[in-house]
């Protein structure tokens, strides 16, 4: 689901993915913040979203992946070390917002699915998350991205999970760089 409209300031084409009419959006060209207008054109650019493997409803063992900061007692084979980095400053800020909007959209899809289906996704873990700060958003996005990577290489768990924040205060604002990493394993 995406809406397309022109920035009211610089006339740059804005494509607002995973948002609804009235949701806030920032122009990638001039930085002007506005809301998705009612006259925005609906585009089916992402209409095949439901069929993409990266969606939470379709991702296979996504909810079965164990994530721990420790080691695990089951015998396993190491598959790969994975990491994910994100920032809310500079060009990476638009990726940060896009990933947050996409994850929020997916969470709402799963919750709607659970409300309307007899086959509930009972292991869905994001239904009670409160995204109060960009730090909260980054942590959940990072974990989500690691679990997607683990699924793609058919892992069963992510062990030795570590995360780092580097806070970059600038003009009274709190910018940061966030890194999360761990080792994907497959049970023997």
C-alpha positions as CSV (number, residue, x, y, z in Angstrom):
1,X,0.0,0.0,0.0
2,X,1.5,3.3,-1.0
3,X,0.3,6.9,-1.7
4,X,1.9,9.2,-4.1
5,X,1.7,13.0,-4.0
6,X,3.7,16.2,-4.5
7,X,5.6,17.9,-1.7
8,X,3.7,21.2,-1.1
9,X,7.0,23.1,-0.8
10,X,9.4,21.7,-3.5
11,X,6.9,19.7,-5.7
12,X,9.1,16.5,-5.3
13,X,7.2,13.3,-5.8
14,X,6.6,11.7,-2.4
15,X,5.7,8.0,-2.2
16,X,4.4,7.2,1.3
17,X,4.7,3.4,1.7
18,X,2.9,1.6,4.6
19,X,1.1,4.8,5.7
20,X,-2.5,6.0,5.8
21,X,-4.1,9.2,4.8
22,X,-3.3,11.8,7.5
23,X,-0.1,10.0,8.7
24,X,3.0,12.3,9.0
25,X,5.6,12.0,6.2
26,X,8.8,13.9,5.5
27,X,10.0,15.0,2.0
28,X,13.3,13.3,1.1
29,X,14.2,16.2,-1.1
30,X,13.6,19.3,1.1
31,X,12.8,17.8,4.5
32,X,9.4,19.5,4.8
33,X,7.1,17.5,7.2
34,X,3.5,17.2,6.1
35,X,0.7,14.6,6.3
36,X,-0.4,12.2,3.6
37,X,-3.2,14.3,2.0
38,X,-6.7,13.0,1.2
39,X,-6.1,13.8,-2.5
40,X,-3.0,11.5,-2.6
41,X,-3.0,9.1,-5.4
42,X,-3.2,5.4,-4.4
43,X,-0.5,3.4,-6.2
44,X,-0.3,-0.4,-6.4
45,X,3.4,-0.3,-6.2
46,X,3.3,-2.5,-3.2
47,X,0.0,-4.3,-3.9
48,X,1.9,-7.6,-4.1
49,X,3.2,-7.1,-0.5
50,X,1.1,-9.9,0.8
51,X,2.9,-12.3,-1.5
52,X,6.5,-11.3,-0.5
53,X,8.3,-13.9,1.6
54,X,9.6,-11.2,4.0
55,X,6.1,-10.6,5.5
56,X,5.5,-11.8,9.1
57,X,2.5,-13.9,8.1
58,X,4.5,-15.8,5.4
59,X,8.1,-16.0,6.8
60,X,8.1,-19.6,7.8
61,X,9.8,-20.2,11.1
62,X,10.1,-16.5,12.0
63,X,8.2,-16.9,15.3
64,X,10.0,-20.1,16.2
65,X,13.5,-18.6,16.1
66,X,15.1,-18.5,19.6
67,X,17.0,-15.2,20.3
68,X,19.3,-15.1,23.3
69,X,22.3,-13.1,24.6
70,X,23.7,-16.3,25.9
71,X,24.7,-19.6,24.5
72,X,22.2,-22.5,24.2
73,X,22.4,-26.0,25.6
74,X,21.1,-27.9,22.5
75,X,23.7,-29.2,20.1
76,X,24.0,-26.9,17.1
77,X,26.0,-26.0,14.0
78,X,27.0,-22.4,13.5
79,X,25.7,-21.0,10.2
80,X,26.7,-17.4,10.1
81,X,27.3,-14.2,12.1
82,X,24.8,-11.6,11.1
83,X,24.4,-7.9,11.9
84,X,22.2,-4.9,11.2
85,X,23.0,-1.2,11.5
86,X,20.6,1.8,11.4
87,X,20.8,5.5,12.2
88,X,18.3,8.3,12.5
89,X,20.7,10.9,11.0
90,X,21.5,11.9,7.4
91,X,20.5,9.7,4.5
92,X,19.9,6.7,6.7
93,X,17.1,8.6,8.5
94,X,14.7,7.9,5.6
95,X,15.5,4.2,5.6
96,X,14.9,4.2,9.4
97,X,11.5,5.7,8.9
98,X,10.6,3.4,6.0
99,X,11.6,0.3,8.0
100,X,9.6,1.5,11.0
101,X,6.6,2.2,8.9
102,X,6.9,-1.2,7.2
103,X,7.2,-3.0,10.5
104,X,4.3,-1.1,12.0
105,X,2.2,-2.0,8.9
106,X,3.2,-5.7,9.3
107,X,2.3,-5.6,13.0
108,X,-1.1,-4.2,12.2
109,X,-1.7,-6.8,9.4
110,X,-0.9,-9.7,11.8
111,X,-3.1,-8.2,14.5
112,X,-6.0,-7.8,12.0
113,X,-5.3,-11.4,10.8
114,X,-5.4,-12.7,14.3
115,X,-8.7,-10.8,15.0
116,X,-10.4,-12.2,11.9
117,X,-9.0,-15.8,11.6
118,X,-9.5,-19.0,13.6
119,X,-5.8,-19.8,12.8
120,X,-4.2,-17.2,15.1
121,X,-0.6,-16.4,15.1
122,X,-0.3,-16.9,18.9
123,X,3.5,-16.6,19.0
124,X,3.4,-13.1,17.5
125,X,5.6,-11.1,19.8
126,X,5.2,-7.4,18.7
127,X,1.5,-6.9,19.6
128,X,2.2,-5.2,22.9
129,X,5.2,-3.0,21.9
130,X,5.0,0.7,22.6
131,X,7.3,2.7,20.3
132,X,7.9,5.7,22.5
133,X,11.3,6.7,21.3
134,X,13.5,6.2,18.2
135,X,15.7,3.9,20.4
136,X,12.7,1.6,21.0
137,X,12.0,1.6,17.2
138,X,15.6,0.9,16.4
139,X,15.8,-2.1,18.8
140,X,12.6,-3.7,17.5
141,X,13.6,-3.0,13.8
142,X,17.0,-4.5,14.4
143,X,15.7,-7.6,16.0
144,X,13.1,-8.0,13.3
145,X,15.8,-7.7,10.6
146,X,18.1,-10.2,12.2
147,X,15.2,-12.7,12.5
148,X,14.4,-12.2,8.8
149,X,18.1,-12.9,7.9
150,X,18.1,-16.0,10.2
151,X,15.0,-17.3,8.4
152,X,16.6,-16.8,5.0
153,X,19.5,-19.0,5.9
154,X,17.2,-21.5,7.6
155,X,18.5,-20.9,11.1
156,X,16.8,-22.1,14.3
157,X,18.3,-19.6,16.8
158,X,20.4,-16.4,17.1
159,X,22.8,-16.7,20.0
160,X,25.3,-14.2,21.6
161,X,23.0,-11.3,20.7
162,X,24.7,-7.9,21.3
163,X,23.6,-4.4,20.6
164,X,25.4,-1.0,20.7
165,X,24.1,2.6,20.6
166,X,26.2,5.6,19.8
167,X,24.4,8.7,20.7
168,X,25.3,11.8,18.7
169,X,23.8,14.9,20.3
170,X,23.5,17.7,17.7
171,X,21.7,21.0,18.1
172,X,19.7,19.7,21.1
173,X,18.5,16.7,19.2
174,X,19.3,13.0,19.9
175,X,20.6,11.3,16.9
176,X,22.1,7.8,17.1
177,X,23.7,5.0,15.3
178,X,22.4,1.5,16.4
179,X,24.1,-1.8,15.8
180,X,22.8,-5.3,16.6
181,X,24.5,-8.6,15.9
182,X,24.5,-12.3,16.7
183,X,25.3,-15.8,15.5
184,X,22.8,-17.8,13.6
185,X,22.8,-21.5,14.4
186,X,20.9,-24.6,13.3
187,X,20.0,-27.4,15.8
188,X,21.6,-30.7,15.1
